Amino acid sequence: MKLLAVCVLVFSVMAQTRADPVPDDDSADEEQVDLLQRSDLCPPGWTQLNSRCFKYVPRPLSWAAAERNCLSMGANLASVQDMNEYHQIQNIIQMASSMSKEAWIGGSNAQELNIWLWTDGSRFSYTHWCPGEPNSSNQRCLQMNYSAEKCWDDQICAIELPSVCAKKVQSV
């Protein structure tokens, strides 16, 4: 009987040891590095916010040229879904340019006056318009960080501004 109890104890210790191996080399470090690499879901130069990657483009372009530039990187001009995301995008611009520059984002009412749409097809539900904006039938594109209030303004699309692109995080 004692022999049976000792055998059960030995086998249970061996089973636990095999279930939770302790590596005797550097493989634990390699696993951690690998996990860190897989968690990097945005390309270099892009910043992850929630499930999207954002990139500030400092080169001044017209709104259409800025959208085309974003498309060339597999992105669109950024849509903004809530106030927290807007402030985080402002921080990206601040970090990249050392100031809160005006920049194009992906809103436009070029298709129909007073109907604003995002170029990425997301719902246009959150807004941060400056007082009295949007205010012009010939200003059909959306800029952010306008005026001292750092709010949104409709602007003539041919004006050249920096821009912010956004795309979904890369799947692993």
C-alpha positions in Angstrom: 0.0 0.0 0.0 2.8 2.4 0.9 4.5 1.5 -2.4 1.4 2.5 -4.3 1.1 5.8 -2.5 4.8 6.6 -3.2 4.3 5.7 -6.9 1.2 8.0 -7.2 3.1 10.8 -5.5 6.1 10.4 -7.8 3.9 10.2 -10.9 1.9 13.3 -9.9 5.1 15.3 -9.3 6.4 14.2 -12.7 3.1 15.2 -14.4 3.2 18.6 -12.8 6.8 19.1 -13.8 6.1 18.2 -17.4 2.9 20.4 -17.5 4.9 23.5 -16.4 8.4 23.1 -17.9 11.1 25.4 -16.8 13.4 26.2 -19.7 17.1 25.7 -19.2 18.1 28.0 -22.0 17.0 31.5 -23.3 13.8 30.3 -25.0 11.6 32.1 -22.4 13.3 35.4 -23.4 12.7 34.5 -27.1 9.0 33.8 -26.4 8.6 37.2 -24.7 10.3 39.1 -27.6 8.1 37.2 -30.1 5.0 38.2 -28.1 6.1 41.8 -28.1 6.7 41.8 -31.9 3.2 40.3 -32.5 1.6 42.9 -30.3 3.0 45.7 -32.6 0.0 46.0 -34.9 0.9 49.3 -36.6 3.7 49.9 -39.1 6.7 52.0 -38.0 5.8 55.7 -37.8 2.2 55.0 -37.0 0.5 55.3 -33.6 -2.1 52.8 -32.4 -5.3 54.2 -30.8 -7.8 51.5 -30.0 -8.3 49.4 -33.2 -6.7 51.8 -35.6 -3.3 53.2 -36.5 -2.8 56.9 -37.1 -0.1 58.8 -38.9 0.5 62.6 -39.0 1.7 63.8 -42.4 3.4 67.2 -42.1 3.6 67.9 -45.9 0.9 70.4 -46.8 -1.5 69.0 -49.5 -4.9 69.8 -50.7 -7.6 67.7 -49.1 -8.0 65.4 -52.2 -4.2 65.0 -52.5 -4.0 64.2 -48.8 -6.7 61.5 -49.1 -4.9 60.0 -52.1 -1.7 60.0 -50.1 -3.4 58.2 -47.3 -4.9 55.7 -49.8 -1.4 55.0 -51.1 -0.5 53.8 -47.5 -3.6 51.6 -47.2 -5.4 54.2 -45.2 -7.9 57.1 -45.4 -7.9 60.6 -43.9 -8.8 60.0 -40.3 -12.3 59.9 -39.0 -12.9 60.8 -35.4 -15.4 58.8 -33.3 -15.3 60.5 -30.0 -13.8 63.3 -27.9 -11.1 61.1 -26.4 -10.0 60.0 -29.8 -9.9 63.6 -31.0 -7.6 64.6 -28.1 -5.4 61.6 -28.8 -5.1 62.7 -32.5 -4.2 66.2 -31.3 -1.5 64.7 -29.1 -0.1 62.8 -32.1 0.1 66.1 -34.1 1.6 67.9 -31.0 4.3 65.2 -30.6 5.2 65.2 -34.3 5.2 68.9 -35.0 5.7 70.5 -31.5 2.5 72.5 -32.0 -1.2 72.0 -32.5 -1.3 72.6 -36.3 -4.4 72.7 -38.4 -4.7 69.5 -40.4 -7.0 67.7 -42.8 -9.1 64.9 -41.5 -11.5 62.7 -43.5 -14.8 64.6 -43.3 -16.4 66.1 -46.4 -19.7 67.4 -47.6 -18.7 67.5 -51.2 -21.5 65.1 -52.3 -24.3 67.1 -50.8 -24.4 70.4 -48.8 -25.0 69.8 -45.0 -24.4 66.0 -45.2 -21.0 65.3 -43.8 -19.4 61.9 -44.5 -16.1 60.2 -43.5 -14.0 58.9 -46.3 -13.5 55.6 -44.5 -17.3 55.0 -44.5 -17.7 55.2 -40.8 -20.7 56.9 -39.2 -20.4 60.7 -38.8 -21.9 60.9 -35.3 -19.3 62.8 -33.2 -18.5 66.4 -34.1 -16.4 69.1 -32.7 -17.3 72.1 -34.8 -16.2 75.6 -33.8 -19.0 78.0 -33.0 -20.8 79.0 -36.1 -19.3 76.2 -38.2 -19.8 74.7 -40.7 -20.7 78.0 -42.4 -20.0 78.0 -46.1 -21.3 76.3 -49.2 -17.9 76.5 -50.9 -15.9 75.1 -48.0 -16.5 71.3 -48.3 -13.6 69.7 -46.5 -12.9 69.3 -42.8 -9.9 70.6 -40.9 -9.1 70.1 -37.2 -7.3 72.3 -34.7 -8.8 75.5 -36.1 -8.6 78.7 -34.1 -7.6 79.1 -30.4 -10.4 76.6 -29.5 -8.7 73.9 -31.6 -12.0 72.8 -33.0 -13.3 71.8 -36.5 -13.9 74.1 -39.4 -15.1 73.6 -42.9 -12.5 74.8 -45.4 -11.9 75.2 -49.1 -10.6 71.8 -50.2 -7.8 73.3 -52.4 -6.0 74.8 -49.4 -2.8 72.9 -48.6 -2.6 71.6 -45.0 -0.8 68.8 -43.2 -3.1 65.8 -42.6 -3.8 62.8 -40.4 -4.3 59.3 -41.9 -5.9 56.3 -40.2 -6.2 52.6 -40.9 -7.3 49.5 -39.1 -4.6 47.6 -37.1 -2.9 44.8 -39.0 -4.2 41.4 -38.4 -1.8 38.9 -36.8 
